Amino acid sequence: MKRELTSWYSPALGKDMPVAVYGDYGFALLLVPTAAADYLEYERFQLMDCLAPYINSGKVKVYSVNSINNESWLNNEMAGAHKAIRQNQFNEYIFNEVVPFIKNTSSAETPIITCGASFGALHSMNLFLKRPDLINGVIAMSGVYDLTEYTKGYFDDQVYFNSPQHYIPNLTDHHILEQIRNSGHIHILTGSGAYEDPNASRTFAGVLYNKAITYELDVWGDEWKHDWPTWREMLPNYLATRF
């Protein structure tokens, strides 16, 4: 499996941001880490080994970015308003730097699907829903889609606009809604075992349903915990059967 590491100074974030790239061809799978993890997390927990057949065959090219959650929602020393600012800077980094990087290293027509587990699922869903003109779909595993689960009681406009469960019910822009509806790739996956919250996925699926947005909700059984063995099974299964 071809693997390349690169980085650049991000104007949006004011720091060097590394990216791991796996493969040569295929649609682009943009991986967002869980919680406080980094761009090599998916590799460290053997998920990339599970994706190797699809990478080597040219079905998918994977881009794994770094998290800044330790500089935002997981930083207990930072004021809530500053956490929200950092969140928006991360969004701009993805939209204005990572997406062009993907297009330049694949092709301008390459579809981009965001993907993440746990907190990465929320980020992946949020990135897609905010810019369906740039991102073509999402695979969200074991997520909650209410950002206030992470904000320790803080709430302002910027929390609202980064919390899909809050802003999607009030989204009225027909053009954006149609782009979301036309995606064909909104996959919400969850287990039902320890530390999973399948009701969070069901609740958010209901939000999409009420906006006439087509999605796939896939709730796995009690044996599937909020842990890497679940995600190592889920993601390859979806690459094999949905793309």
N, C-alpha and C positions, 0 to 999 in steps of 0.2 A: 504494500500500500504506500503510495507516494505521500510524503508528509513534509510540509514546509512551514517554518516559523518566520513570521515577519512582525514588524512593529513600525509605528510612526508617531510623531508628536501630534497629539490631538489638539487642535485649536479650541474645540468645544470644551474639553475637559482640562486642558492646561497641563497635560502630562503624557508620557509615552504610553501607548496602549498596544499590547501584543495581540496577535491573531494567529491561530493555528489553522492551516489549510490542509485538507486531506483529499487527494484524488486529482483528476484532470478534467473530467467531463461530467455532464448530467446537470439536473436542476440543482440549485444552490440551497443547501440546508444550513440555516444560520442558527447555531446553538448558543443559547444564553445560559450561563451557569446557575446553579442553585445558590441560594442564600449568600454566604460570604466567600464562595469559591472562585477559582480562577479559570483561565482559558484552557488549561490542560486537565481540568477536572474530569471531563467525559472520557478522556484517554486513560487517566489514572484509574478509573473505576471500570475499565475494560469495555466500555460501551463502543469505543471505536473498533475494537476487535470484532464485536458483533455486527458492526456495520460494514466491515471490510469487503464481504462479497458484493455488496451494492456499490461500494466505492470503486473497487477494482474492475467491475463490469461496466463502469461509466454511467450508471443509473443516477448517481448523486455525487456532488462535490460538496464537502462539508467545510464550513467556516465556523470556528469556535472563538468567541470573543471573551474578553475579560469582564468581570463584574465590578461595579463600583458601589455595591450595597454597603460595604464597610465605611464608605464615605457619604452615605445617605441614611437610609432607613435603619440600618443596623448600628449606626454610630450614636451611642447613648450620650455623648458629650456635645452633640450638635443640636442647635435649635431646629424645631420642626420646619420653619420657613426655609432655612438653609438646606435642609434635607430635600425639600421639594425642588429647590433651585438646582441642586445637583442631579436629581432625577431628570429634570428637563434637559440638562446639559448632556446626560447620557443618551437621551432620545435623539438629540441633535447630532451627537457623534454617530449613532447608527444611521440616521437618515442621510446625513450630509457627507459622511466619510466612509463608513463601512459599505453601504449600498453601492456607491460609485466604485469602491475597491473591488467588490464582487463583479460588477459589470465589466470593469477593466480587465479582470483576470479570468473571466468566463466569456460572456458576450452580452451585448446590450439587451438581447431578447431572453436571457436566462431568467426563468421564474425563480423567485426567492420565497422559501417557506421558512418562517421562524419556528423554533422549537425549544422547549425547555421543560424541566421538571421542577416541581415545588415552586419556590419563588420565581424561578426561571420561566415557569408556565405563565404566571401573571405578566411578567415582562414581555414574553413572546406574544401573548394575546393582545396586550396593550399596544405594542409596536405595530402589529398588523392592523388593528382596528383604527388607529390614528392615521395611518398612511397606507390605505389599500391601493393607492396609486403606485406605490413603490414596492410593497410586499404583497405577495400573491396568495398567502394562506398561512395556516398555523397548525402545529401539532403541540397541544398543551397537555402535559402529563402531571397528574396529582396536584393540581393547582387550586388556589382560591383566587377569586377575581375581584375581591373587595380589598383595596389597598389599606383600608383602615385596620386590617388584621396585623399590619406591620408598623403603623404610625404612632402607637402608644397614646392614642387619644387625640392626636393633632389632626385637625381638618381645616383646609382652606380650599380656595379655588383650584390650586395646582394639585392637591391631593384628589379632588373631585375629577379633574381632567386626566388623571393617570389611573383612575379606578374604574375599569370597564363596567362593573356592576352598578356604578353610579351614573356614568355619563351616557351609556348606550340607551337606557330608557328614554332619555330626553334628546337623543340625536334626531334631528329633523332634516338635515341636509340630504336632499334626494340623491344628488350625485354620489356622495360618499356612501350612502346606504346601498345604492345600486352596485357600486364597486365591491362592497363587502358581500352582498348577496350573490354576485357573479363569480366569487372566488372558486367555489366548488371544493375547497379544502379548509374546512374548519373542523378540526378533530379534537374533541375534549375527552381525554382518557383518565380514568382513575381506578385504583383498586378500592377494596372495601375492608382491608385488613388494618393492622395496627398503625395508628397515626395518619391514616388516610381520612379524607373528609368528602366522601362521595356526594353528600348533600350540597356541598359548595358547588360542585360541578353541575348537579341537577338544577340548582337555583339559577346559575348563570345560563344554562341551556334554556331555561324558561324565559330569561330576559331576551335572548336571541329570538326565540320563537315568537315573542310578542312584537318583535320588529320585522317579522316575516323573513328572517335570515335563516337560511338552511345550514344545518350543522350536523355533525355526527357525535352523539354522546355514547360512550362505551364504558360501562361500569363493570369492572372485573370483580371476582369473588373475594371472600374473606381471606383466602390464602395469599392474596397479593397485598403486601405491606408498602408503606411509604419508604421505599428503599431501592437501592440499585438493582437487585435482582428483578424487580418488577419492571423498571425502565429498560433494562437490557433485554427484556422479553417484548415489551410493548413496541418500542421504536422500530426494531427490525421487522416485526410483524406488519406494521403499517407501511413501511417502505416496500415490503413485498406485495402487499395486497391492495394498496390504495393509490400507488403511483406507477 
